[in-house]
Amino acid sequence: MAKSFFGGVHPNDMKSLTASKSVEILTPPEQVIIPMSQHIGAPCKPLVEVGDTVKMGQKIGDNAGLCVPVHSSVSGKVVAIEARPHTGGSNVLAVIIENDFQDTPDESMVARESIDDLSAEELIEIIHQGGCVGMGGATFPTHVKINSGIGKVDTIIVNAAECEPYITADDRLIREHPEKILGGVRVLLKIFGLEKAHIVIESNKPEAIEVLKKELAGTNDVEVMVQPVMYPQGAEKQLCQTVTGREVPPGGLPAAIGCAVFNTASVAAIYDAVWLGRPLFERNVTVGGLGLKDQKNYRVRIGTPFQFLIDSVGGFSTDPYKVLTGGPMMGIAQYDLNVPVIKGTNAVTALRREDCVEEANPTCIRCGKCIEVCPMHLMPLYMYMYEQKSDIEKLKEFNVTDCMECGACTYNCPARIHLVHSFKTAKQKITNANNKAKAEAEAKAKAEEEKKAAAAAKEGN
């Protein structure tokens, strides 16, 4: 039986702008910008050089450790390898490819007729080489998540909630390609050796729900769990509680309570990699917001600049207040519209100035409304206060690192304080303090060793 989670808010979902619009295949631009860092972990090292000819789906970057390869999204010629703006706010190394518009496929892209003879290890390696990551925005390497859950996970959860306002990319993916969702889920069931998985979806997607139930008629290996609309219904830890009633402990991961959570698009990417031999080099993206002349769902090649997407819907309807990668609750404002679509880009959202609800001089009135809606049972009011004082020990005591930055507290704050920004800053302050303490400890240990060595040398003389 489905449970509920603590807190949450009910923003206007604004999904009517694009929910009825089928996914259009967007012709890629003349040049694509493929960042070597599109996932949590070590960035890739380029496997190509300027002047090389590449094919669509060819691996062009990889590295050891916590890393997944990146692939060319078009066929053409490598014209530059240099630092370019990234959606995360920094400049990262990227391979720039001049599109020849032939879409010549790489020879490695070969479909499979069966996966019955493939072991769990072989399937995980296929997912790894396919460049699969969490496509809801987190971009954690999928093969690592699977590997870390082997022997621990008893519940597979697919996040089809898509609770962020404006975004309908996953909704349309389910409606138009349910076979990919269910095919990817069944690959995961085979890997984990489980008999049943759960797809959690919000009730504001009736067409997608109907499609899934129709596809699942006569089967019992996948359960569709329809939940009330509540932000952040799609958060990983909240999904675990919704499905199982178990709560992830502070500082823990879903695997700690026997759960593994995968985004809808991630599951479809698993299907593409395993069954079609097709690596992750394109994805569904919602181009939305009232700051645009039109709103659409596109199938977009990785490396397509945001400006190209904005131009494809006719440009801005007004001088935009913000252009976000993602939605208005958790999205990141962009300072350069030449940033490219990456594996974790599910939306480009343009907000108007009248959508701005900021206050010039926000002041906390200690009303506690932020505490009422925090789905992690945290105390945003005190976390904000201690961040302002840079009190590292108190920030740790109030578990600021457990904040998932969903924005529910900011949304519910009558003073419109930038709470989430404050908590991001707090986490960085803790990281800096930990690094400083570690460096000081290492320096002290080194000094002690040198002192002992000098004393030993002196005694030897």
Buried (B, 14 or more C-beta within 10 A) or exposed (E): EBBEBEBBBEBEBBBEBBBEBEBEEBEBBEBBBBBBBBBBBBBBEBBBEEEBBBBBBBBBBBBEEEBBBBBBBBBBBBBEBEEBBBBBEEEBBBBBBBBBEEBBBBEBBEEEEEBEEBEBEEBBEBBBBBBBBBBBBBBBBBBBBBBEBBEBBEBBBBBBBBBBBBBBBBBBBBBBBBEBBBBBBBBBBBBBEBEEBBBBBBEBBEEBBEBBEEBBEEEEEBBBBBBEBBBBBBBBBBBBBBBBEBBBEEEEBBBEBBBBBBBBBBBBBBBBBBBBBBBBBBBBBBBBBBBBEBBBBBBBBBBBBBBBBBEBBEEBBEEBBBBBBBBBBBBBEBEBBEBBBBBBBBBBBBBBEEBEEEEEEBEBEEEEBBBBBBBBEBBBBBBBBBBEEEBBEBBBEBBBBBBBBBBBBBBBBEBBBBBBEBBBBBBEBBEEBEEEEEEEEEEEEEEEEEEEEEEEEEEEE
